[in-house]
Amino acid sequence: MSRFFTYQLNLLLLAVSFFTRMPVPQGIDYSPQKLRQAGRHFALIGWLLAGILSGFYLLVTPYIGTAPSICLLVILSLLLTGALHEDGLADTCDGFWGGHTQARKLSIMKDSQIGTYGTCALITMLLTKTVLLYALAINGHLILALFIAYPLSRGLAISHTQHLAYARTDAQDSKSQSLANPMQPRVLLWLFASSSAGLLWLPFTDALMILLACLSLRYVLKRWFRAHIGGYTGDCLGFAQQVQELLIYILLLATVHDAYGHTPLGPISL
């Protein structure tokens, strides 16, 4: 049993080192196979990030107020992840809308330079996310939203490896290729449980509505990725995580009660 937990801890630390910029202890046992297995703990990275961001928000808000705290929280999130998922969002938008063939789209997505589509997507996403988080914060549900959206959006994103093929032929040059294998049923069960546990804080009907909406979006994204490039890349997973996160915030704003028991949420005063 001790050996099992030691092995899973090593996988979790590999996931932390791959999906964030947070420091991890030296001497982690790495191999492509272990990194592939570490994908099962992607949702736990969401829990870790939600905990750090929640603590930061609770610490600084009494001193600088809600709006500045939300802005700093978004910046901190980018620093903790190295803007990994935001980079995927921008590259996917550039590739899918800037290329006319599958090969050209994949080539654009691999280019380190950002184009108009990616820039517009990043600006729109960051602005929308900041506004949604502020709306959730002033109604007392920011921390709840973080602990639901961060794990669930990451679990849904990594689950695309189950049903889509890896789109690149030069897979050896991609760091995301190590994740490009279907998961065993017991691993999928763990991924689902660790991703959706935050929904237990919501009434059953609200939790079910959010889960069904997110699964519907996952289906749409799966078909969209397949139509454009015949599968997925790491950039697509980043895109999926970002749009799923925004969807969850919107659904929470539409369903949860504010601090005074009213729903849907009323006007926001600055």
Buried (B, 14 or more C-beta within 10 A) or exposed (E): EEEEEEEBEBBBBBBBBBBBEBEBEEEBEBEEEBBBBBBBBBBBBBBBBBBBBBEBBEEBBEEEEBBEBBBBBBEBBBEBBEBBBBBBBBBBBBBBBBBEEBEEBBEBBBEEEBBEBBEBBBEEBBEEBBEBBBBBBBBEBBBBBBBBBBBBBBBBBBBBBEEBEBBBEEEEEBEBBBBBBEBEEEBBEBBBEBBBBBBEEBEEEBBEBBBEBBEEBBEEBBEBBBEBBBBBBBBBBBBBBBBBBBBBBBBBBEBBBBEEEEBEBEEEEE
